[in-house]
Amino acid sequence: MNHTYDALLVVSFGGPEREEDVIPFLENVLRGKNVPRERMLEVAQHYYHFGGKSPINSQNRALIAELKDELSAYGIDLPVYWGNRNWHPMLAPTLRRMQADGVRNALALATSAFGSYSGCRQYREDIDRARDAVGPGAPEVHKLPPFHNRPGFLTAMADRARTALGTIPAERRASAVLLYTAHSIPLSMAENSPYVAQLQESCGLVSKAVGHPGSLVYQSRSGSPTQPWLEPDVCDRIRQLHANGGLTDLVLAPIGFLSDHMEVMYDLETEAADLCRKLGVNMVRAGTVGMHPAFVAMIREMIVEARTECEMCPADCCPAPRHPPIQSRGGNVTTMARAPFEPEPR
């Protein structure tokens, strides 16, 4: 079945680019969620620690520039647009611009390699809400599926891990511990999605390509402490490995993140790095796939395939979890229909 698409829409989380943006950005992220304001202000400090700027927008601009060059080099005439979930450029204004430019049918690439409600289906819901805001004549948008086991993604991640391992002295390299990190999510969300299975598959394939064993840990947990989330936490695992003896060199490979945004910078380069310094462990952080040529080529291949094979996310993929009632401090009972997980703020 052949499909004609006249644009590509890159959909991402968004992030502040100056201190004045931080609170409005976080208010967008937390709108409709039962999160105390003091928790939001605590998260804001993580952004202020880096001057109020998350690198996610800059890295999306760089990825889009590389992608435009890649499409042009292969004679693919497809304009690339960009809309975010929580900060400018927002999705609805982007879709209005696409409509004004005459776009009728667009492919959407969400900046998430793995299937979960927040990393997959929620992006579709965001697109649908933006289309409703635009009204009649809004472009049709079909979201490309996650790509956890695509060769281009795996090649890029293996290259990043191999480079990081290569910085460890040769005589200690074989004994270095390789930990792959991904965003923790509530168990109720994980049970409704292929998230864990896809991560485990990707980690295994990257370790095979690199020729070095590794294991999966999680980072960036948020939400109620009474709600079970995926474990082990990266810092807990580092402490455990150190307590067991023999942890000299450690490579952290953030396989669950496409760019070096706030959670990679704060949770790994700040918290985990500080812990390793205290423990006397040599920690090396592998890069994310970013603008790796193999990853950019993979996106181009997915666009070409979508025009002929129409492999899109199924309508029922990655449903939102439902949670039992949560007792608030004031004694009121509330029901959280969606988990408070988001892939950027900490």
Secondary structure in CASP SS format (residue, H / E / C, confidence):
PFRMAT SS
TARGET T0000
AUTHOR 0000-0000-0000
METHOD secondary structure of the structure
MODEL  1
M C 1.00
N C 1.00
H C 1.00
T C 1.00
Y C 1.00
D C 1.00
A E 1.00
L E 1.00
L E 1.00
V E 1.00
V E 1.00
S E 1.00
F C 1.00
G C 1.00
G C 1.00
P C 1.00
E E 1.00
R C 1.00
E H 1.00
E H 1.00
D H 1.00
V H 1.00
I H 1.00
P H 1.00
F H 1.00
L H 1.00
E H 1.00
N H 1.00
V H 1.00
L H 1.00
R C 1.00
G C 1.00
K C 1.00
N C 1.00
V C 1.00
P C 1.00
R H 1.00
E H 1.00
R H 1.00
M H 1.00
L H 1.00
E H 1.00
V H 1.00
A H 1.00
Q H 1.00
H H 1.00
Y H 1.00
Y H 1.00
H C 1.00
F C 1.00
G C 1.00
G C 1.00
K E 1.00
S C 1.00
P C 1.00
I H 1.00
N H 1.00
S H 1.00
Q H 1.00
N H 1.00
R H 1.00
A H 1.00
L H 1.00
I H 1.00
A H 1.00
E H 1.00
L H 1.00
K H 1.00
D H 1.00
E H 1.00
L H 1.00
S H 1.00
A H 1.00
Y C 1.00
G C 1.00
I C 1.00
D C 1.00
L C 1.00
P C 1.00
V E 1.00
Y E 1.00
W E 1.00
G E 1.00
N E 1.00
R C 1.00
N C 1.00
W C 1.00
H C 1.00
P C 1.00
M E 1.00
L H 1.00
A H 1.00
P H 1.00
T H 1.00
L H 1.00
R H 1.00
R H 1.00
M H 1.00
Q H 1.00
A H 1.00
D C 1.00
G C 1.00
V C 1.00
R C 1.00
N E 1.00
A E 1.00
L E 1.00
A E 1.00
L E 1.00
A E 1.00
T C 1.00
S C 1.00
A C 1.00
F C 1.00
G C 1.00
S C 1.00
Y H 1.00
S H 1.00
G H 1.00
C H 1.00
R H 1.00
Q H 1.00
Y H 1.00
R H 1.00
E H 1.00
D H 1.00
I H 1.00
D H 1.00
R H 1.00
A H 1.00
R H 1.00
D H 1.00
A H 1.00
V H 1.00
G C 1.00
P C 1.00
G C 1.00
A C 1.00
P C 1.00
E E 1.00
V E 1.00
H E 1.00
K E 1.00
L C 1.00
P C 1.00
P C 1.00
F C 1.00
H C 1.00
N C 1.00
R C 1.00
P H 1.00
G H 1.00
F H 1.00
L H 1.00
T H 1.00
A H 1.00
M H 1.00
A H 1.00
D H 1.00
R H 1.00
A H 1.00
R H 1.00
T H 1.00
A H 1.00
L H 1.00
G H 1.00
T C 1.00
I C 1.00
P C 1.00
A H 1.00
E H 1.00
R H 1.00
R H 1.00
A C 1.00
S C 1.00
A C 1.00
V E 1.00
L E 1.00
L E 1.00
Y E 1.00
T E 1.00
A E 1.00
H E 1.00
S C 1.00
I C 1.00
P E 1.00
L H 1.00
S H 1.00
M H 1.00
A H 1.00
E C 1.00
N C 1.00
S C 1.00
P C 1.00
Y H 1.00
V H 1.00
A H 1.00
Q H 1.00
L H 1.00
Q H 1.00
E H 1.00
S H 1.00
C H 1.00
G H 1.00
L H 1.00
V H 1.00
S H 1.00
K H 1.00
A H 1.00
V H 1.00
G C 1.00
H C 1.00
P C 1.00
G C 1.00
S E 1.00
L E 1.00
V E 1.00
Y E 1.00
Q E 1.00
S C 1.00
R C 1.00
S C 1.00
G C 1.00
S C 1.00
P C 1.00
T C 1.00
Q C 1.00
P C 1.00
W E 1.00
L C 1.00
E C 1.00
P C 1.00
D E 1.00
V H 1.00
C H 1.00
D H 1.00
R H 1.00
I H 1.00
R H 1.00
Q H 1.00
L H 1.00
H H 1.00
A H 1.00
N H 1.00
G C 1.00
G C 1.00
L C 1.00
T C 1.00
D E 1.00
L E 1.00
V E 1.00
L E 1.00
A E 1.00
P C 1.00
I C 1.00
G C 1.00
F C 1.00
L C 1.00
S C 1.00
D C 1.00
H C 1.00
M H 1.00
E H 1.00
V H 1.00
M H 1.00
Y H 1.00
D H 1.00
L H 1.00
E H 1.00
T H 1.00
E H 1.00
A H 1.00
A H 1.00
D H 1.00
L H 1.00
C H 1.00
R H 1.00
K H 1.00
L H 1.00
G C 1.00
V C 1.00
N E 1.00
M E 1.00
V E 1.00
R E 1.00
A C 1.00
G C 1.00
T C 1.00
V C 1.00
G C 1.00
M C 1.00
H C 1.00
P H 1.00
A H 1.00
F H 1.00
V H 1.00
A H 1.00
M H 1.00
I H 1.00
R H 1.00
E H 1.00
M H 1.00
I H 1.00
V H 1.00
E H 1.00
A H 1.00
R H 1.00
T H 1.00
E H 1.00
C C 1.00
E C 1.00
M C 1.00
C C 1.00
P C 1.00
A C 1.00
D C 1.00
C C 1.00
C C 1.00
P C 1.00
A C 1.00
P C 1.00
R C 1.00
H C 1.00
P C 1.00
P C 1.00
I E 1.00
Q E 1.00
S C 1.00
R C 1.00
G C 1.00
G C 1.00
N C 1.00
V E 1.00
T E 1.00
T C 1.00
M C 1.00
A C 1.00
R C 1.00
A C 1.00
P C 1.00
F C 1.00
E C 1.00
P C 1.00
E C 1.00
P C 1.00
R C 1.00
END
